[in-house]
Amino acid sequence: MATGKKTYRKTRNLFLALFLLSACENDMKEVNALTDKKTSVEEGYQIESYLSQSARMKAKLVAPLMRRYQIDTPYVEFPRTLHVDFFDDSLRIESRLDARYGKYKENEQKVFLKDSVVASNLKGDTLWCRELWWDQQLQQFYTDKAVRIRQPDKMIYGKGMKAAQDLSWFNLDSVTGIIQVPREGLQ
């Protein structure tokens, strides 16, 4: 009688195993859909955002559209222009920045700007370039691309640059030209 129970159990276990194997047929598309990583995207319209560091207001950003991508290395994208006002310690605007596109890398605290990038300060200094990085921690701009800087008395052309975000100082990697401007300024 003990042999009959063993045979019955083996048969039952074999039957269960075959049933489970036949029931576990999956479509590979369904399996891949379950294991694929999904990108979560948050969208915001008519954005007005403020940046503060050490309890001090540093900047105000305005953009018509913002997308925040929640992935391994999260970032925020401004695909339809952005404008930033940078403030001094007295909350007065010390410089401005405009670009057609921006991408903020959250983990690095850096912003990549491109397409018609213009930065200016209240002294009349203006920087133009196609691509520019802003390091939030260092409060500096930098690029390895061509730049044009207008000051009240001259226009400077160069390639590669590092500058304070208020444009109080800048260093060009290579100057390609300087044009003196008449006292009346540029028209």
C-alpha positions in Angstrom: 0.0 0.0 0.0 2.9 2.4 0.6 4.0 1.8 -3.0 0.6 2.9 -4.3 0.7 6.1 -2.4 4.2 6.9 -3.8 3.1 6.2 -7.3 0.0 8.3 -6.8 2.0 11.2 -5.5 4.6 11.0 -8.3 1.7 11.0 -10.9 0.0 13.8 -9.2 3.2 15.9 -8.9 4.0 15.2 -12.6 0.4 16.2 -13.6 0.7 19.4 -11.5 4.1 20.3 -13.0 2.8 19.8 -16.6 -0.3 21.8 -15.8 1.8 24.7 -14.4 4.2 24.6 -17.3 1.3 24.7 -19.8 -0.4 27.5 -17.8 2.8 29.7 -17.7 2.9 30.4 -21.4 3.5 34.2 -21.8 3.6 36.5 -24.7 7.1 38.0 -24.8 5.6 41.5 -25.5 3.7 41.2 -22.2 6.8 40.1 -20.3 8.8 42.9 -21.8 6.1 45.4 -21.0 6.2 44.4 -17.3 10.0 44.7 -17.1 10.5 47.8 -19.2 11.4 51.0 -17.3 8.8 53.7 -17.7 9.8 57.3 -17.9 7.6 59.5 -15.8 7.1 63.0 -17.2 5.5 65.9 -15.3 4.5 68.9 -17.3 3.8 72.4 -16.1 2.7 75.5 -17.9 3.3 79.3 -17.3 6.1 78.4 -14.8 7.4 81.0 -12.3 10.1 79.4 -10.1 12.4 80.9 -7.5 15.8 79.7 -6.5 17.2 80.4 -3.0 20.5 79.3 -1.5 21.3 79.6 2.2 17.9 81.3 2.8 18.7 84.0 0.2 16.8 84.6 -3.0 19.1 84.1 -5.9 17.0 83.9 -9.1 13.6 83.9 -10.6 12.8 81.7 -13.7 9.9 82.2 -16.0 9.0 79.8 -18.8 5.9 78.9 -20.8 6.5 75.1 -20.5 8.5 72.9 -18.2 8.9 69.1 -18.3 10.4 67.1 -15.5 11.7 63.6 -16.3 11.9 61.2 -13.4 14.6 58.7 -14.6 17.9 57.4 -13.2 19.4 60.8 -13.7 16.5 63.2 -13.5 16.3 66.5 -15.4 14.0 69.4 -16.1 13.6 70.7 -19.6 12.4 74.1 -20.8 11.7 73.4 -24.5 9.9 76.7 -25.4 12.2 79.5 -24.0 13.1 80.6 -20.5 14.0 83.9 -18.8 16.0 84.2 -15.6 16.5 87.2 -13.4 19.5 86.9 -11.0 19.4 88.9 -7.8 22.1 90.4 -5.6 22.0 90.3 -1.8 19.6 93.2 -1.7 17.2 91.5 -4.1 18.0 93.9 -6.9 18.3 92.3 -10.4 22.0 92.2 -11.2 21.8 90.2 -14.5 19.4 88.5 -16.8 19.4 85.5 -19.0 17.3 84.4 -22.0 17.4 81.3 -24.1 15.1 79.3 -26.4 15.9 76.0 -24.7 17.2 74.9 -21.3 17.9 71.6 -19.6 18.5 71.5 -15.8 20.5 68.5 -14.6 19.3 68.1 -11.1 22.1 65.8 -9.8 24.8 68.1 -11.1 23.1 71.4 -10.4 24.0 72.6 -13.9 21.8 74.1 -16.6 22.5 73.6 -20.3 21.2 76.5 -22.5 21.1 76.7 -26.3 19.6 78.6 -29.2 20.0 82.4 -29.0 21.4 82.6 -25.5 21.7 86.2 -24.2 23.0 87.2 -20.8 23.3 90.8 -19.7 23.9 92.9 -16.6 22.8 96.4 -15.5 26.2 98.0 -16.5 25.4 97.3 -20.2 27.6 94.3 -20.7 25.9 91.7 -22.9 26.9 88.1 -23.8 25.6 86.3 -26.9 26.3 82.6 -27.8 24.7 79.5 -29.2 25.4 77.2 -26.2 26.1 78.0 -22.6 26.3 76.2 -19.3 25.4 77.7 -15.9 26.9 76.1 -12.8 24.4 76.8 -10.0 26.9 76.1 -7.2 29.8 78.3 -8.6 27.3 80.9 -10.0 29.3 80.9 -13.3 28.6 80.6 -17.0 30.9 78.7 -19.3 31.1 77.4 -22.9 33.6 76.1 -25.4 31.7 77.6 -28.3 32.0 81.0 -30.0 30.9 84.0 -27.9 30.3 87.7 -28.5 30.5 90.2 -25.6 29.4 93.8 -25.9 30.6 96.3 -23.4 29.9 100.1 -23.5 33.2 100.8 -25.3 34.0 97.6 -27.3 32.7 94.4 -28.9 34.8 91.3 -28.1 34.6 88.1 -30.2 36.1 84.8 -28.9 35.8 81.1 -28.4 35.5 79.4 -25.1 34.6 81.4 -22.0 34.1 81.4 -18.3 32.2 84.3 -16.6 30.5 85.3 -13.3 26.7 85.1 -13.6 26.6 88.9 -13.1 29.2 89.3 -15.9 31.4 91.3 -13.5 34.3 89.3 -14.9 35.0 87.0 -17.8 37.9 85.0 -19.3 38.0 84.0 -22.9 40.0 81.0 -24.0 40.8 82.7 -27.3 40.0 86.2 -28.5 39.3 86.4 -32.2 38.6 90.1 -32.4 38.0 93.3 -30.6 36.1 96.3 -32.1 36.3 99.7 -30.4 32.9 101.4 -30.2 32.4 105.1 -30.4 31.5 107.0 -27.2 27.9 107.3 -28.4 27.7 103.5 -28.2 26.3 101.0 -30.7 23.2 102.0 -32.6 
